[in-house]
Amino acid sequence: MDPAQDLPIRLRDDGRTATWNPAVTRATHVLLHVEREDGTTEERRTINSGRARVRHGERIVRITPTAP
């Protein structure tokens, strides 16, 4: 999978919780693209575990794999 390509994710809890299939990519880490209430966005690197959760007032926009 191309590292620039978004992973297919399932969002829950108004975008605060995301799940995906970690086997879709060989990457050991992924980048969470998070949007805050004030409209700013941030990238957070996390383990490719298949799930992620963000704080109240934040929303996961997309997830991309890092280079393997």
C-alpha positions as CSV (number, residue, x, y, z in Angstrom):
1,M,0.0,0.0,0.0
2,D,1.2,3.5,-0.8
3,P,2.2,5.3,2.4
4,A,0.3,8.5,1.2
5,Q,-2.9,6.6,0.8
6,D,-5.6,6.8,3.5
7,L,-6.5,3.6,5.3
8,P,-10.2,2.5,5.2
9,I,-11.5,3.3,8.7
10,R,-14.7,3.0,10.6
11,L,-15.5,6.0,12.8
12,R,-17.6,6.0,15.9
13,D,-18.5,8.4,18.8
14,D,-18.7,11.5,16.5
15,G,-15.3,10.7,15.0
16,R,-13.5,10.3,18.4
17,T,-12.9,6.5,17.9
18,A,-11.6,4.8,14.8
19,T,-11.0,1.2,13.9
20,W,-9.2,-0.3,10.9
21,N,-7.6,-3.5,9.8
22,P,-3.9,-3.3,10.7
23,A,-3.0,-6.0,8.2
24,V,-4.0,-3.7,5.3
25,T,-0.5,-2.1,5.5
26,R,3.0,-3.3,6.6
27,A,3.5,-0.1,8.5
28,T,4.3,-0.5,12.2
29,H,3.0,3.1,12.8
30,V,0.2,5.2,11.4
31,L,-0.5,8.9,11.4
32,L,-3.8,10.1,12.9
33,H,-5.0,13.3,11.3
34,V,-7.0,15.0,14.1
35,E,-9.2,18.1,13.9
36,R,-9.8,20.2,17.0
37,E,-12.9,22.2,17.8
38,D,-11.1,25.4,16.8
39,G,-10.6,24.0,13.2
40,T,-6.9,23.4,13.5
41,T,-5.5,20.0,12.5
42,E,-2.7,17.9,13.9
43,E,-0.9,14.7,13.0
44,R,-0.2,12.2,15.7
45,R,2.0,9.1,15.2
46,T,0.7,5.9,16.9
47,I,1.2,2.2,16.7
48,N,-0.7,0.4,14.0
49,S,-2.9,-1.5,16.5
50,G,-6.2,-1.2,14.6
51,R,-7.8,1.3,16.9
52,A,-7.4,4.8,18.1
53,R,-9.2,7.3,20.3
54,V,-8.9,11.0,20.7
55,R,-9.9,13.4,23.5
56,H,-13.3,15.1,23.8
57,G,-13.5,18.1,21.3
58,E,-11.3,16.3,18.8
59,R,-12.2,14.3,15.7
60,I,-10.2,11.8,13.6
61,V,-10.3,12.9,10.0
62,R,-8.2,10.3,8.4
63,I,-5.4,7.8,9.0
64,T,-2.4,7.2,6.8
65,P,0.4,4.6,7.2
66,T,4.0,5.6,7.7
67,A,6.7,4.2,5.6
68,P,7.5,0.6,6.6
